């Protein structure tokens, strides 16, 4: 699911937790002001929660303040991240554990994902889902066989869920398992399509738990969907500036001021310290397992669980993350020169094509690089009046785009240039004579009946800052 598809979230959020990268034990005593490990925390102890029906004034103010402070962050702060050499060099292939999350209804994506990442030779990949592969059904990756781990079966077998528990979500899982066992693939696919998203919510905490058990010494843990392509060189350059011995929860923020969480499809990254703190608190993990039976989104559940430990999503680096395919990724003015971490929403064919496009990349891939990689109209050759016929550089419309009616594509381009501080790209529709202007530009693709262009002077100016 795209980040913009998430609806407003009114779930439980913390009353207050310390905004610190130092992991906080919810059972520990407050550190003294003279602690040698760093400045004293503003608050200690177990984080309290504000339920939807009991949100106090102080809770709302604190959450709103945090949200707005993040919104006011300088776009250049994260851009400066790559100015200095990385203080904590990372080799993703060996220093990161990859948790590839799939399901029976999307298992056809697994082979494409593994093939598209073949050049990266990840040492440790854990493939998890709501079904298990049998001998002879495993997937090949870099000369070794990878099996799919059925996380729900594991939760039932190892006591993560109470014995004899009856729950509608578990009944659905039982029906799916029975269809798979009897070889009724069509029924299994139909069931998975119907409620696979419910079972997916149960895979986040349990998948990370299994990953930490299997590979406890990794510096970083990357949770990726089976339709998400990881840009490894970008991740290496990015994570090399973070100490994995500190608590980090990184990703693409979604949700309103009452709660922010990392969009699962954009990939979610946790540091060694975060994983250690999480799984050193079995009561919190156990509660998360039970909550996964009723939670809609597993990525939200991960956030609420980490908040209990005082670990928040680091929103200052949101510009590095992307929840769209390469041709639809929105290149905004504050992202031109920074690296892009991943692409999401890829079909198996698109995954293979993306893998071929980036397989030889050795340096971080910047957002602006997408224009040249996909041979879109380049800033250094794009003239003021250039119009690309049967193309669309705007893409999906939302509340941040502007639309007017004009009689020609040329007039649409003029309107974009007249609103230069806002408009980066425009698209005109022949049938409706609608002119759409956006504060971003996408690589785009064939779009019969449309004409499109860029705000060339502004695009060129932004490109020169890289």
C-alpha positions in Angstrom: 0.0 0.0 0.0 1.2 3.5 -0.9 1.9 5.8 2.1 -0.8 8.2 0.8 -3.4 5.4 1.0 -3.2 5.3 4.8 -6.2 6.9 6.4 -6.0 9.1 9.5 -5.1 7.1 12.5 -6.8 7.6 15.9 -5.3 4.6 17.7 -3.5 4.7 21.0 -0.4 6.9 21.3 2.0 7.7 24.1 1.3 10.5 26.7 5.0 11.1 26.9 8.3 9.3 26.2 11.8 10.5 26.2 13.0 11.7 22.7 16.4 10.1 23.0 18.5 7.7 21.0 19.6 6.0 24.2 17.4 3.0 24.8 15.2 3.3 27.9 14.4 0.3 30.0 10.8 0.8 31.1 11.7 -0.9 34.4 14.8 1.1 35.1 15.4 3.9 37.5 15.9 7.5 36.3 19.5 8.2 35.4 21.3 10.9 37.5 22.1 14.3 36.0 25.8 13.4 36.2 25.4 10.2 34.2 28.5 9.6 32.1 26.3 8.1 29.3 24.8 11.4 28.2 22.4 14.1 29.3 19.6 13.2 31.6 16.3 12.1 30.0 13.4 14.5 30.2 11.2 11.6 31.4 11.9 8.0 32.4 10.0 4.9 33.2 7.3 3.1 31.3 5.5 5.3 28.8 1.8 6.0 29.5 -0.8 5.8 26.7 -3.5 8.1 25.7 -6.5 6.1 24.4 -8.9 7.5 21.8 -11.4 8.1 24.5 -9.1 9.5 27.1 -6.8 12.0 25.3 -6.0 14.7 27.8 -5.0 18.3 27.0 -1.3 17.7 28.0 -1.1 14.6 25.9 -2.5 16.3 22.8 -0.2 19.3 23.3 2.9 17.2 23.6 2.1 15.1 20.5 1.1 18.2 18.5 4.4 19.9 19.5 6.5 16.9 18.5 4.6 16.7 15.2 5.1 20.4 14.4 8.7 20.4 15.4 9.4 17.6 13.0 7.5 19.5 10.3 9.7 22.5 10.8 12.9 20.6 10.4 15.3 22.1 7.9 15.4 20.3 4.5 19.1 20.9 4.4 19.8 19.0 7.7 19.5 15.6 6.1 21.1 16.8 2.9 24.3 17.5 4.9 24.4 13.9 5.9 26.6 12.9 3.0 29.1 15.9 3.2 31.4 14.0 5.7 32.7 10.5 5.3 30.5 7.9 7.2 31.7 7.6 10.8 30.2 4.0 11.0 30.9 2.3 7.7 28.4 -0.3 6.8 28.4 -3.2 4.2 24.8 -4.0 3.8 25.4 -7.4 2.4 27.0 -8.6 5.7 26.1 -6.0 8.3 22.3 -6.0 7.8 19.8 -8.7 8.3 17.0 -8.6 5.6 13.5 -9.7 6.6 11.6 -10.3 3.4 7.9 -10.3 4.2 5.5 -12.1 1.9 2.3 -14.1 2.0 0.6 -17.0 0.1 -1.3 -14.6 -2.1 1.8 -12.7 -3.2 4.4 -15.6 -3.1 4.9 -15.2 -6.9 6.9 -12.0 -6.0 9.5 -13.8 -3.9 11.5 -15.2 -6.8 11.5 -11.9 -8.6 12.7 -10.1 -5.4 15.5 -12.5 -4.9 16.6 -12.4 -8.5 16.5 -8.6 -8.6 18.8 -8.4 -5.5 21.1 -11.2 -6.7 24.0 -8.9 -7.3 24.0 -7.7 -3.7 24.7 -11.2 -2.3 23.0 -10.5 1.1 24.5 -12.9 3.6 21.4 -13.2 5.7 17.9 -13.1 4.3 14.9 -14.3 6.3 11.8 -14.9 4.2 8.6 -14.9 6.3 5.0 -15.2 5.6 1.7 -16.9 6.5 2.7 -20.2 4.9 5.7 -22.5 4.8 7.5 -23.9 1.9 8.1 -27.7 1.8 11.3 -29.4 0.6 11.6 -28.9 -3.1 9.6 -25.7 -2.9 12.3 -23.5 -1.4 13.8 -20.5 -3.3 17.3 -20.2 -4.6 19.4 -17.2 -3.8 23.2 -16.9 -4.5 23.6 -20.7 -4.6 21.7 -21.4 -1.4 18.1 -22.5 -0.6 15.8 -20.2 1.3 12.6 -21.5 2.9 9.6 -19.4 3.8 8.9 -19.4 7.6 5.2 -19.5 8.6 5.2 -16.9 11.4 1.6 -17.5 12.4 2.3 -21.2 12.9 5.4 -20.3 15.0 3.3 -17.9 17.2 0.9 -20.7 17.9 3.6 -23.3 18.5 5.9 -21.3 20.8 3.4 -19.7 23.1 3.5 -16.2 21.6 -0.3 -16.4 21.7 -2.3 -17.9 24.6 -2.9 -21.7 24.3 -6.4 -22.6 23.0 -7.1 -19.0 22.0 -10.1 -18.6 19.7 -10.1 -15.5 17.5 -11.6 -14.7 14.1 -8.2 -13.9 12.6 -6.8 -17.2 13.7 -9.9 -19.0 12.2 -9.1 -17.3 8.9 -5.5 -18.4 9.1 -6.7 -22.0 9.8 -8.9 -21.9 6.7 -6.0 -20.7 4.6 -3.7 -23.4 6.0 -6.3 -26.1 5.3 -6.7 -25.0 1.7 -3.0 -25.0 1.1 -2.7 -28.5 2.8 -5.3 -30.0 0.5 -3.7 -28.5 -2.6 -6.7 -26.2 -3.4 -4.5 -23.4 -4.6 -7.4 -21.4 -6.2 -9.2 -21.4 -2.9 -6.1 -20.5 -1.0 -5.4 -17.6 -3.3 -9.0 -16.4 -3.0 -8.8 -16.5 0.8 -5.4 -14.8 0.9 -6.8 -12.0 -1.4 -9.7 -11.6 1.0 -8.0 -11.4 4.3 -4.2 -11.6 3.7 -3.8 -8.0 4.9 -5.1 -9.1 8.3 -2.6 -11.8 8.6 0.1 -9.4 7.4 -0.4 -7.3 10.6 0.8 -10.4 12.6 4.1 -10.7 10.8 5.9 -7.5 11.8 6.8 -8.2 15.5 7.0 -11.9 15.0 9.2 -11.5 11.9 11.6 -9.2 13.7 11.6 -11.6 16.7 12.6 -14.5 14.5 15.2 -12.4 12.8 16.8 -11.4 16.0 16.9 -15.0 17.2 18.5 -16.2 14.0 20.9 -13.3 13.5 21.3 -11.5 16.8 24.6 -9.6 16.0 23.6 -7.6 12.9 24.2 -3.9 13.0 21.0 -3.2 11.2 17.7 -5.0 10.4 15.7 -4.1 7.3 12.1 -5.1 7.0 11.0 -5.1 3.4 7.8 -6.1 1.5 8.1 -8.5 -1.4 7.2 -5.6 -3.8 9.9 -3.3 -2.4 13.2 -2.9 -4.1 16.1 -2.0 -1.8 18.7 0.4 -3.2 21.7 -1.1 -1.4 24.4 1.6 -2.2 22.0 4.3 -0.9 21.4 2.4 2.3 25.1 1.9 2.9 25.9 5.6 2.4 22.9 6.5 4.7 23.4 4.1 7.5 27.1 4.7 7.7 26.3 7.9 9.5 24.4 6.3 12.3 25.8 4.3 15.3 23.9 1.0 15.4 24.7 0.8 19.2 22.2 3.6 19.7 18.4 3.2 19.3 17.2 4.1 15.8 13.9 3.5 14.1 14.0 4.8 10.5 11.5 5.0 7.7 8.9 6.9 5.8 6.6 8.7 8.3 2.8 8.4 7.9 -0.1 9.2 10.3 -1.3 12.4 11.8 0.0 14.3 14.9 -1.5 11.8 17.3 0.9 9.2 16.1 3.6 8.6 13.5 4.9 5.3 12.2 7.2 4.1 9.4 5.3 3.0 6.3 6.1 -0.7 5.9 6.2 -0.6 2.1 8.9 2.0 2.0 11.1 -0.4 4.2 11.6 -0.1 7.9 15.1 0.0 9.5 15.9 -0.8 13.1 19.3 -0.6 14.7 21.0 -3.4 16.8 20.3 -1.4 19.9 16.6 -1.0 19.2 16.2 -4.7 18.5 18.1 -5.6 21.6 16.0 -3.3 23.8 12.8 -4.6 22.2 13.4 -8.3 22.7 14.9 -7.8 26.2 11.4 -6.9 27.2 9.3 -10.0 26.8 6.2 -8.5 28.4 6.1 -5.8 25.8 6.7 -8.3 23.0 4.0 -10.6 24.4 1.5 -7.7 24.5 2.4 -6.8 20.9 1.7 -10.4 19.8 -1.8 -10.3 21.3 -2.5 -6.8 19.8 -1.5 -8.1 16.4 -4.8 -10.1 16.4 -6.8 -7.0 16.1 -4.4 -4.4 14.7 -5.1 -3.2 11.1 -1.6 -2.3 10.2 1.5 -4.1 11.4 3.7 -1.1 10.8 1.6 0.9 13.2 1.8 -1.8 15.8 5.6 -1.8 15.5 5.6 1.9 16.2 3.3 1.7 19.3 5.4 -1.1 20.6 8.6 0.8 20.3 7.1 3.9 21.8 6.5 1.9 25.0 10.3 1.7 25.2 10.8 5.4 24.5 11.8 4.8 20.9 10.3 7.1 18.3 10.5 7.3 14.5 13.4 9.6 13.4 11.4 11.9 11.1 14.3 14.2 10.2 15.4 11.7 7.5 12.0 11.1 5.9 13.2 12.6 2.6 15.4 9.6 1.9 12.5 7.2 1.9 10.0 6.5 -0.9 6.8 4.5 -1.2 6.4 4.6 -5.0 7.7 2.8 -8.1 10.7 4.5 -9.8 8.7 6.2 -12.5 6.2 7.5 -9.9 8.6 8.6 -7.2 7.9 12.3 -6.5 11.1 14.4 -6.8 10.4 17.4 -4.6 12.6 20.5 -4.2 14.0 19.3 -0.9 15.0 15.9 -2.3 17.0 16.6 -5.4 20.4 15.9 -4.0 19.8 13.2 -1.4 19.8 9.5 -1.8 16.7 7.4 -2.3 16.5 4.2 -0.2 13.9 2.0 -2.0 11.0 1.7 -4.5 7.7 0.2 -3.6 4.6 -1.2 -5.4 6.5 -3.3 -8.0 5.0 -6.2 -9.9 7.3 -9.2 -10.4 8.1 -7.9 -13.9 8.7 -4.4 -12.7 10.9 -5.8 -9.8 13.1 -7.6 -12.3 13.3 -4.5 -14.5 14.3 -2.3 -11.5 16.9 -4.9 -10.5 18.5 -4.7 -14.0 18.4 -0.9 -13.9 20.2 -0.6 -10.6 22.3 -3.8 -10.4 25.6 -2.1 -11.2 25.1 0.9 -8.9 28.0 1.3 -6.5 27.3 4.8 -5.2 24.2 6.2 -3.5 21.4 6.8 -6.0 20.1 10.4 -5.7 16.5 11.3 -6.4 17.6 13.5 -9.3 19.5 10.6 -10.8 16.2 9.0 -11.7 15.8 11.5 -14.5 18.9 10.4 -16.2 18.7 6.7 -15.3 15.3 6.5 -16.9 16.3 8.9 -19.7 13.6 11.4 -18.9 14.0 14.9 -20.1 17.2 16.2 -18.5 17.5 19.6 -16.8 20.6 20.5 -18.9 18.9 19.9 -22.2 15.3 20.8 -21.4 14.4 24.2 -22.9 11.9 26.7 -21.6 9.2 25.8 -24.1 9.8 22.0 -24.4 6.6 20.0 -24.3 6.6 16.2 -24.2 3.6 14.8 -26.0 1.8 11.7 -24.6 3.6 11.9 -21.3 2.9 12.8 -17.7 5.5 14.3 -15.3 2.9 15.0 -12.6 1.4 11.6 -11.9 -1.2 11.1 -9.2 -3.1 14.2 -8.0 -3.7 15.0 -4.4 -4.5 18.0 -2.1 -1.1 19.6 -2.9 -1.6 19.8 -6.6 -3.3 22.6 -8.5 -5.7 22.2 -11.4 -7.0 24.9 -13.8 -8.6 24.8 -17.3 -6.6 26.2 -20.2 -7.0 25.7 -23.9 -3.5 24.5 -24.9 -0.6 22.7 -23.4 1.5 25.8 -24.0 -0.8 27.8 -21.8 -0.5 25.2 -19.1 3.3 25.4 -19.2 3.1 29.2 -18.9 0.8 28.9 -15.9 3.4 26.6 -14.2 6.2 29.1 -14.9 4.0 32.0 -13.6 3.6 30.1 -10.3 7.3 29.2 -10.2 7.8 29.1 -6.4 5.2 26.2 -6.3 5.2 24.4 -9.7 7.9 22.0 -10.7 6.0 20.1 -13.4 2.8 20.3 -15.3 0.5 18.0 -17.3 -2.3 19.1 -19.7 -5.2 16.8 -20.7 -6.4 17.2 -24.3 -9.9 15.8 -23.6 -10.8 17.9 -20.6 -8.3 20.8 -21.2 -7.4 20.4 -17.5 -4.0 21.7 -16.5 -2.4 20.0 -13.5 0.5 21.5 -11.7 2.6 19.8 -9.0 5.3 20.7 -6.4 7.2 17.7 -7.7 8.3 16.0 -10.9 8.2 12.3 -11.7 10.0 10.4 -14.4 6.6 9.5 -15.8 5.6 7.2 -18.6 3.5 7.1 -21.7 0.2 8.9 -21.2 -1.9 9.1 -24.4 -3.8 12.3 -24.8 -1.6 14.2 -22.4 1.2 16.7 -22.8 3.7 17.5 -20.0 6.7 19.6 -19.1 8.9 21.0 -16.3 9.5 24.3 -14.7 12.9 24.2 -16.4 14.6 27.3 -14.8 13.7 26.1 -11.3 14.6 22.5 -12.0 18.0 23.6 -13.3 18.6 25.9 -10.3 17.8 23.1 -7.9 20.0 20.7 -9.8 23.0 23.0 -9.5 22.9 22.7 -5.7 23.9 19.1 -5.8 
